[in-house]
Amino acid sequence: IRHKINARLLELSVPQLCTIIEQGRSEGCFDVTDAAEAAFFFWHLSSTFAEAQMRTLLDDLPVDDKVRRMVRRAGLVTESLERVLGAEAGTIERPSAQMLELFVRADQDGLCVRAE
């Protein structure tokens, strides 16, 4: 089921991302030769990143360790996405440590719903 859901999300998302990337290319913000391939990689990197961040939330680690790991990953994925798009460094805003800490604390405090 998960594979079918991801396939459908990919099918719906990539054309929208492709449109955004083509617009960025025409405006000179992005430098890609194939917007469809860039959209495909963008979607997969983002999806994998979200999965990794969720696993970190579920790990039995101190809050500070979770936040450090999530901040590090956010920086890496942002740099990777900028490279996929051929965008200048800093084009995509990185999430702040404070914002990520709010997510971690909300999960720790039971404010997030977990599937059983």
GUNU-353854 format. One record per atom (N, C-alpha, C, O): residue in three letters; z negated, x, y negated. Coordinates in steps of 0.2 Angstrom, whole numbers, plus 2048, in hexadecimal, padded with zeros to 3 digits. Atoms other than C-alpha are relative to their C-alpha. Last residue first. Layout:
! GUNU-353854
+--------+-----+------+-------+
| residu |  up | east | north |
+--------+-----+------+-------+
|    ala |   Z |    X |     Y |
...
+--------+-----+------+-------+
END
This chain:
! GUNU-353854
+--------+-----+------+-------+
| residu |  up | east | north |
+--------+-----+------+-------+
|    glu | 804 |  7FF |   7FA |
|    glu | 7AE |  7FF |   7F4 |
|    glu | 804 |  801 |   806 |
|    glu | 802 |  802 |   80C |
|    ala | 7FD |  804 |   7FB |
|    ala | 7B8 |  800 |   7E4 |
|    ala | 7FB |  802 |   806 |
|    ala | 7FA |  808 |   807 |
|    arg | 7FD |  7FC |   7FB |
|    arg | 7AE |  807 |   7D6 |
|    arg | 802 |  7FC |   806 |
|    arg | 7FE |  7F7 |   808 |
|    val | 800 |  804 |   7F9 |
|    val | 7AB |  7FE |   7C6 |
|    val | 803 |  804 |   805 |
|    val | 809 |  807 |   804 |
|    cys | 7FA |  801 |   7FD |
|    cys | 7A6 |  809 |   7B7 |
|    cys | 800 |  7FD |   807 |
|    cys | 7FB |  7FE |   80B |
|    leu | 7FC |  804 |   804 |
|    leu | 797 |  806 |   7AD |
|    leu | 807 |  7FF |   803 |
|    leu | 80B |  7FB |   800 |
|    gly | 7FE |  806 |   7FD |
|    gly | 78C |  80D |   7BA |
|    gly | 804 |  7FB |   7FC |
|    gly | 804 |  7F5 |   7FE |
|    asp | 804 |  805 |   802 |
|    asp | 783 |  81A |   7AF |
|    asp | 802 |  7F9 |   804 |
|    asp | 7FE |  7F4 |   802 |
|    gln | 806 |  7FE |   7FD |
|    gln | 78C |  828 |   7B8 |
|    gln | 7FB |  7FB |   7FE |
|    gln | 7F6 |  7F9 |   803 |
|    asp | 7FF |  800 |   7F9 |
|    asp | 79D |  820 |   7B5 |
|    asp | 7F9 |  801 |   803 |
|    asp | 7F6 |  7FE |   807 |
|    ala | 7FF |  807 |   7FE |
|    ala | 799 |  81D |   7A3 |
|    ala | 800 |  7FF |   807 |
|    ala | 7FD |  7FA |   80A |
|    arg | 807 |  803 |   801 |
|    arg | 792 |  82F |   7A1 |
|    arg | 801 |  7F8 |   802 |
|    arg | 7FC |  7F5 |   805 |
|    val | 805 |  7FE |   7FB |
|    val | 7A2 |  836 |   7A8 |
|    val | 7F9 |  7FD |   800 |
|    val | 7F7 |  7FB |   805 |
|    phe | 7FE |  802 |   7FA |
|    phe | 7AD |  82C |   79D |
|    phe | 7FC |  801 |   806 |
|    phe | 7FA |  7FD |   80A |
|    leu | 802 |  807 |   800 |
|    leu | 7A3 |  830 |   78E |
|    leu | 802 |  7FC |   806 |
|    leu | 7FF |  7F8 |   809 |
|    glu | 807 |  801 |   7FE |
|    glu | 7A4 |  842 |   793 |
|    glu | 7FE |  7F9 |   7FF |
|    glu | 7FA |  7F7 |   804 |
|    leu | 800 |  7FF |   7F8 |
|    leu | 7B7 |  841 |   793 |
|    leu | 7F9 |  7FF |   802 |
|    leu | 7F7 |  7FC |   807 |
|    met | 7FD |  806 |   7FD |
|    met | 7B7 |  83A |   781 |
|    met | 7FF |  801 |   807 |
|    met | 7FD |  7FC |   80A |
|    gln | 804 |  806 |   801 |
|    gln | 7AB |  848 |   77B |
|    gln | 802 |  7FA |   803 |
|    gln | 7FE |  7F6 |   806 |
|    ala | 805 |  7FF |   7FB |
|    ala | 7B5 |  856 |   784 |
|    ala | 7FB |  7FA |   7FF |
|    ala | 7F8 |  7F7 |   803 |
|    ser | 805 |  7FC |   802 |
|    ser | 7C4 |  850 |   779 |
|    ser | 7FA |  800 |   806 |
|    ser | 7FA |  7FB |   80A |
|    pro | 806 |  804 |   800 |
|    pro | 7D4 |  849 |   781 |
|    pro | 7FA |  805 |   7FE |
|    pro | 7FA |  80B |   801 |
|    arg | 804 |  7FF |   7FA |
|    arg | 7E3 |  855 |   77D |
|    arg | 7F9 |  7FB |   7FF |
|    arg | 7F7 |  7FB |   7F9 |
|    glu | 807 |  7FF |   802 |
|    glu | 7EF |  84F |   770 |
|    glu | 7FC |  800 |   807 |
|    glu | 7FD |  7FC |   80B |
|    ile | 804 |  806 |   7FC |
|    ile | 801 |  851 |   776 |
|    ile | 7F9 |  802 |   7FF |
|    ile | 7F6 |  807 |   800 |
|    thr | 7FC |  807 |   802 |
|    thr | 80C |  85B |   769 |
|    thr | 7FC |  7FB |   803 |
|    thr | 7FB |  7F5 |   800 |
|    gly | 804 |  804 |   805 |
|    gly | 7FF |  86A |   76A |
|    gly | 803 |  7F9 |   7FE |
|    gly | 800 |  7F5 |   7FB |
|    ala | 807 |  800 |   7FE |
|    ala | 80B |  876 |   772 |
|    ala | 7FC |  7FC |   7FA |
|    ala | 7FD |  7FD |   7F4 |
|    glu | 804 |  7FA |   803 |
|    glu | 81D |  872 |   76C |
|    glu | 7F9 |  7FF |   803 |
|    glu | 7F6 |  7F9 |   804 |
|    ala | 804 |  801 |   807 |
|    ala | 826 |  866 |   777 |
|    ala | 7FC |  806 |   7FE |
|    ala | 7FA |  80A |   802 |
|    gly | 7FD |  7FC |   805 |
|    gly | 833 |  86A |   785 |
|    gly | 7FD |  7FF |   7F9 |
|    gly | 800 |  800 |   7F4 |
|    leu | 7FC |  804 |   805 |
|    leu | 82E |  85A |   78E |
|    leu | 804 |  805 |   7FB |
|    leu | 808 |  803 |   7F7 |
|    val | 7FB |  804 |   7FD |
|    val | 829 |  863 |   79E |
|    val | 804 |  7FC |   7FB |
|    val | 80A |  7FC |   7FB |
|    arg | 7FB |  7FC |   7FD |
|    arg | 820 |  870 |   794 |
|    arg | 806 |  7FC |   803 |
|    arg | 80C |  7FD |   802 |
|    glu | 7FD |  7FD |   806 |
|    glu | 816 |  864 |   78A |
|    glu | 806 |  804 |   802 |
|    glu | 80C |  804 |   7FF |
|    leu | 7FB |  805 |   803 |
|    leu | 812 |  85B |   79A |
|    leu | 804 |  802 |   7FA |
|    leu | 809 |  800 |   7F9 |
|    ser | 7FB |  801 |   7FB |
|    ser | 80B |  86B |   7A2 |
|    ser | 805 |  7FB |   7FD |
|    ser | 80B |  7FC |   7FD |
|    glu | 7FB |  7FA |   801 |
|    glu | 801 |  870 |   792 |
|    glu | 806 |  7FF |   805 |
|    glu | 80C |  800 |   803 |
|    thr | 7FD |  801 |   806 |
|    thr | 7F9 |  85E |   793 |
|    thr | 805 |  806 |   7FF |
|    thr | 80B |  804 |   7FC |
|    val | 7FB |  805 |   800 |
|    val | 7F6 |  860 |   7A5 |
|    val | 804 |  7FF |   7FA |
|    val | 80A |  7FE |   7FA |
|    leu | 7FB |  7FD |   7FC |
|    leu | 7ED |  871 |   7A3 |
|    leu | 806 |  7FA |   801 |
|    leu | 80C |  7FC |   800 |
|    gly | 7FC |  7FB |   804 |
|    gly | 7E3 |  86B |   794 |
|    gly | 806 |  802 |   804 |
|    gly | 80B |  803 |   801 |
|    ala | 7FD |  803 |   805 |
|    ala | 7DD |  85B |   79D |
|    ala | 805 |  805 |   7FC |
|    ala | 80A |  803 |   7FA |
|    arg | 7FA |  803 |   7FE |
|    arg | 7D9 |  865 |   7AC |
|    arg | 804 |  7FC |   7FB |
|    arg | 80A |  7FD |   7FB |
|    arg | 7FC |  7FB |   7FD |
|    arg | 7CD |  870 |   7A3 |
|    arg | 807 |  7FD |   802 |
|    arg | 80C |  7FF |   801 |
|    val | 7FD |  7FD |   806 |
|    val | 7C5 |  861 |   79A |
|    val | 806 |  806 |   802 |
|    val | 80B |  806 |   7FF |
|    met | 7FB |  805 |   803 |
|    met | 7C3 |  858 |   7AA |
|    met | 803 |  803 |   7FA |
|    met | 809 |  802 |   7F9 |
|    arg | 7FA |  800 |   7FC |
|    arg | 7BB |  868 |   7B2 |
|    arg | 805 |  7FB |   7FE |
|    arg | 80B |  7FD |   7FE |
|    arg | 7FD |  7F9 |   801 |
|    arg | 7AF |  86B |   7A3 |
|    arg | 807 |  800 |   805 |
|    arg | 80C |  802 |   803 |
|    val | 7FD |  800 |   806 |
|    val | 7AA |  858 |   7A3 |
|    val | 804 |  807 |   7FF |
|    val | 80A |  806 |   7FD |
|    lys | 7FB |  805 |   800 |
|    lys | 7A6 |  858 |   7B5 |
|    lys | 804 |  800 |   7FA |
|    lys | 80B |  800 |   7FA |
|    asp | 7FB |  7FD |   7FC |
|    asp | 79C |  868 |   7B4 |
|    asp | 806 |  7FB |   800 |
|    asp | 80C |  7FD |   800 |
|    asp | 7FD |  7FA |   804 |
|    asp | 792 |  861 |   7A5 |
|    asp | 806 |  803 |   804 |
|    asp | 80B |  805 |   801 |
|    val | 7FB |  803 |   805 |
|    val | 78F |  850 |   7AE |
|    val | 804 |  806 |   7FD |
|    val | 80A |  806 |   7FC |
|    pro | 803 |  801 |   807 |
|    pro | 787 |  859 |   7BD |
|    pro | 805 |  7FE |   7FB |
|    pro | 80B |  800 |   7FB |
|    leu | 801 |  7FA |   804 |
|    leu | 792 |  858 |   7CD |
|    leu | 7FC |  7FE |   7FA |
|    leu | 7FC |  7F8 |   7F8 |
|    asp | 807 |  800 |   802 |
|    asp | 793 |  84B |   7DB |
|    asp | 7FE |  807 |   7FD |
|    asp | 7FC |  80C |   800 |
|    asp | 804 |  7FA |   7FD |
|    asp | 7A5 |  848 |   7DA |
|    asp | 7F9 |  800 |   7FE |
|    asp | 7F7 |  7FD |   7F9 |
|    leu | 804 |  802 |   7FA |
|    leu | 7AB |  836 |   7D6 |
|    leu | 7FC |  806 |   803 |
|    leu | 7F8 |  805 |   808 |
|    leu | 805 |  805 |   802 |
|    leu | 7B0 |  83A |   7C4 |
|    leu | 7FB |  7FE |   806 |
|    leu | 7F5 |  7FD |   806 |
|    thr | 805 |  7FC |   804 |
|    thr | 7B9 |  84A |   7CA |
|    thr | 7FA |  7FB |   7FE |
|    thr | 7F4 |  7FD |   7FF |
|    arg | 804 |  7FD |   7FB |
|    arg | 7C3 |  83F |   7D6 |
|    arg | 7FA |  804 |   7FD |
|    arg | 7F5 |  804 |   800 |
|    met | 804 |  805 |   7FD |
|    met | 7C8 |  834 |   7C8 |
|    met | 7FC |  803 |   806 |
|    met | 7F6 |  802 |   806 |
|    gln | 805 |  802 |   804 |
|    gln | 7CE |  843 |   7BE |
|    gln | 7FB |  7FB |   803 |
|    gln | 7F5 |  7FB |   803 |
|    ala | 805 |  7FB |   800 |
|    ala | 7D8 |  849 |   7CC |
|    ala | 7FA |  7FF |   7FC |
|    ala | 7F4 |  800 |   7FE |
|    glu | 804 |  800 |   7FA |
|    glu | 7E0 |  838 |   7CE |
|    glu | 7FB |  806 |   801 |
|    glu | 7F6 |  805 |   803 |
|    ala | 805 |  806 |   800 |
|    ala | 7E4 |  837 |   7BC |
|    ala | 7FC |  800 |   806 |
|    ala | 7F6 |  7FE |   806 |
|    phe | 805 |  7FF |   805 |
|    phe | 7EC |  848 |   7BC |
|    phe | 7FB |  7FB |   800 |
|    phe | 7F5 |  7FC |   801 |
|    thr | 804 |  7FB |   7FC |
|    thr | 7F7 |  844 |   7CB |
|    thr | 7FA |  802 |   7FC |
|    thr | 7F4 |  803 |   7FF |
|    ser | 803 |  804 |   7FA |
|    ser | 7FD |  834 |   7C2 |
|    ser | 7FB |  805 |   804 |
|    ser | 7F6 |  803 |   806 |
|    ser | 806 |  804 |   803 |
|    ser | 800 |  83E |   7B2 |
|    ser | 7FD |  7FC |   805 |
|    ser | 7F7 |  7FC |   805 |
|    leu | 805 |  7FC |   803 |
|    leu | 80A |  84C |   7BB |
|    leu | 7FA |  7FC |   7FE |
|    leu | 7F4 |  7FD |   7FF |
|    his | 803 |  7FD |   7FA |
|    his | 814 |  83F |   7C5 |
|    his | 7FA |  805 |   7FE |
|    his | 7F5 |  804 |   801 |
|    trp | 803 |  805 |   7FC |
|    trp | 819 |  835 |   7B6 |
|    trp | 7FB |  803 |   805 |
|    trp | 7F5 |  801 |   806 |
|    phe | 806 |  802 |   805 |
|    phe | 81D |  844 |   7AB |
|    phe | 7FC |  7FB |   804 |
|    phe | 7F6 |  7FC |   804 |
|    phe | 806 |  7FB |   800 |
|    phe | 827 |  84B |   7BA |
|    phe | 7FB |  7FE |   7FC |
|    phe | 7F5 |  7FF |   7FE |
|    phe | 802 |  800 |   7FA |
|    phe | 832 |  83B |   7BB |
|    phe | 7FA |  805 |   801 |
|    phe | 7F5 |  803 |   804 |
|    ala | 805 |  805 |   7FF |
|    ala | 833 |  83A |   7A9 |
|    ala | 7FD |  7FF |   806 |
|    ala | 7F7 |  7FD |   807 |
|    ala | 806 |  7FF |   803 |
|    ala | 83A |  84B |   7A8 |
|    ala | 7FB |  7FB |   800 |
|    ala | 7F5 |  7FC |   801 |
|    glu | 804 |  7FC |   7FC |
|    glu | 846 |  847 |   7B6 |
|    glu | 7FA |  802 |   7FC |
|    glu | 7F4 |  803 |   7FF |
|    ala | 803 |  804 |   7FA |
|    ala | 84C |  838 |   7AC |
|    ala | 7FC |  805 |   805 |
|    ala | 7F7 |  802 |   807 |
|    ala | 806 |  804 |   801 |
|    ala | 84D |  842 |   79C |
|    ala | 7FD |  7FC |   806 |
|    ala | 7F7 |  7FB |   806 |
|    asp | 800 |  806 |   7FC |
|    asp | 858 |  84F |   7A3 |
|    asp | 7FA |  7FC |   7FE |
|    asp | 7F5 |  7FD |   801 |
|    thr | 7F9 |  801 |   7FE |
|    thr | 85C |  85E |   797 |
|    thr | 801 |  7F9 |   804 |
|    thr | 807 |  7F7 |   804 |
|    val | 7FF |  801 |   7F9 |
|    val | 84B |  85D |   78E |
|    val | 808 |  7FF |   802 |
|    val | 80B |  7FC |   7FE |
|    asp | 7FA |  7FC |   7FE |
|    asp | 846 |  864 |   77D |
|    asp | 801 |  7FF |   808 |
|    asp | 7FF |  804 |   80B |
|    phe | 800 |  7FE |   7F9 |
|    phe | 83A |  857 |   776 |
|    phe | 807 |  804 |   801 |
|    phe | 80C |  802 |   7FE |
|    cys | 807 |  7FF |   7FD |
|    cys | 835 |  854 |   764 |
|    cys | 800 |  803 |   807 |
|    cys | 7FC |  807 |   808 |
|    gly | 801 |  7F8 |   800 |
|    gly | 847 |  856 |   75D |
|    gly | 7F9 |  802 |   802 |
|    gly | 7F7 |  807 |   801 |
|    glu | 804 |  7FF |   806 |
|    glu | 848 |  843 |   758 |
|    glu | 7FF |  808 |   7FF |
|    glu | 7FC |  80A |   7FA |
|    ser | 7FC |  801 |   806 |
|    ser | 856 |  841 |   765 |
|    ser | 7FD |  801 |   7F9 |
|    ser | 800 |  803 |   7F4 |
|    arg | 7FB |  7FB |   800 |
|    arg | 84B |  849 |   772 |
|    arg | 805 |  7FF |   7FA |
|    arg | 807 |  804 |   7F7 |
|    gly | 803 |  7F9 |   802 |
|    gly | 83C |  83F |   76E |
|    gly | 805 |  805 |   7FF |
|    gly | 805 |  80A |   7FB |
|    gln | 801 |  801 |   807 |
|    gln | 847 |  82F |   76F |
|    gln | 7FD |  806 |   7FD |
|    gln | 7FF |  809 |   7F8 |
|    glu | 7FA |  800 |   803 |
|    glu | 84D |  835 |   780 |
|    glu | 800 |  7FF |   7F9 |
|    glu | 803 |  803 |   7F5 |
|    ile | 7FE |  7F9 |   7FF |
|    ile | 83B |  838 |   786 |
|    ile | 807 |  801 |   7FC |
|    ile | 808 |  806 |   7F8 |
|    ile | 804 |  7FC |   805 |
|    ile | 836 |  827 |   780 |
|    ile | 802 |  807 |   800 |
|    ile | 802 |  80A |   7FA |
|    thr | 7FE |  802 |   806 |
|    thr | 844 |  81F |   78A |
|    thr | 7FC |  804 |   7FA |
|    thr | 7FF |  806 |   7F5 |
|    cys | 7F9 |  7FD |   801 |
|    cys | 841 |  829 |   799 |
|    cys | 802 |  7FE |   7F9 |
|    cys | 805 |  803 |   7F5 |
|    leu | 801 |  7F9 |   802 |
|    leu | 82F |  824 |   799 |
|    leu | 806 |  804 |   7FE |
|    leu | 806 |  808 |   7F9 |
|    gln | 803 |  801 |   807 |
|    gln | 834 |  812 |   799 |
|    gln | 7FE |  807 |   7FD |
|    gln | 800 |  809 |   7F7 |
|    pro | 7FB |  802 |   805 |
|    pro | 840 |  815 |   7A7 |
|    pro | 7FD |  800 |   7F9 |
|    pro | 800 |  802 |   7F4 |
|    val | 7FB |  7FB |   801 |
|    val | 833 |  81F |   7B1 |
|    val | 805 |  7FE |   7FB |
|    val | 807 |  802 |   7F6 |
|    ser | 802 |  7FB |   806 |
|    ser | 825 |  812 |   7AF |
|    ser | 805 |  805 |   7FE |
|    ser | 806 |  806 |   7F8 |
|    leu | 801 |  804 |   807 |
|    leu | 82C |  803 |   7B9 |
|    leu | 7FF |  805 |   7FA |
|    leu | 801 |  804 |   7F5 |
|    glu | 7FA |  803 |   802 |
|    glu | 833 |  80D |   7C8 |
|    glu | 7FF |  7FC |   7F9 |
|    glu | 804 |  7FC |   7F6 |
|    leu | 7FB |  7FB |   802 |
|    leu | 824 |  819 |   7C8 |
|    leu | 807 |  7FC |   7FE |
|    leu | 80A |  7FE |   7F9 |
|    leu | 802 |  7FE |   807 |
|    leu | 818 |  80A |   7C8 |
|    leu | 805 |  805 |   7FE |
|    leu | 807 |  805 |   7F8 |
|    arg | 7FE |  805 |   804 |
|    arg | 822 |  802 |   7D7 |
|    arg | 7FE |  802 |   7F8 |
|    arg | 801 |  801 |   7F4 |
|    ala | 7F9 |  801 |   800 |
|    ala | 821 |  812 |   7E1 |
|    ala | 802 |  7FB |   7FA |
|    ala | 807 |  7FC |   7F7 |
|    asn | 7FD |  7FB |   804 |
|    asn | 80F |  814 |   7DD |
|    asn | 807 |  800 |   7FF |
|    asn | 80A |  802 |   7FA |
|    ile | 802 |  801 |   807 |
|    ile | 80B |  803 |   7E3 |
|    ile | 802 |  805 |   7FC |
|    ile | 805 |  804 |   7F6 |
|    lys | 7FC |  806 |   803 |
|    lys | 815 |  805 |   7F3 |
|    lys | 7FE |  7FF |   7F8 |
|    lys | 803 |  7FE |   7F4 |
|    his | 7FA |  7FD |   801 |
|    his | 80C |  816 |   7F6 |
|    his | 805 |  7FB |   7FD |
|    his | 809 |  7FD |   7F9 |
|    arg | 801 |  7FC |   806 |
|    arg | 7FB |  80E |   7F4 |
|    arg | 807 |  803 |   7FE |
|    arg | 809 |  803 |   7F9 |
|    ile | 800 |  804 |   806 |
|    ile | 800 |  800 |   800 |
|    ile | 800 |  804 |   7FA |
|    ile | 804 |  803 |   7F5 |
+--------+-----+------+-------+
END
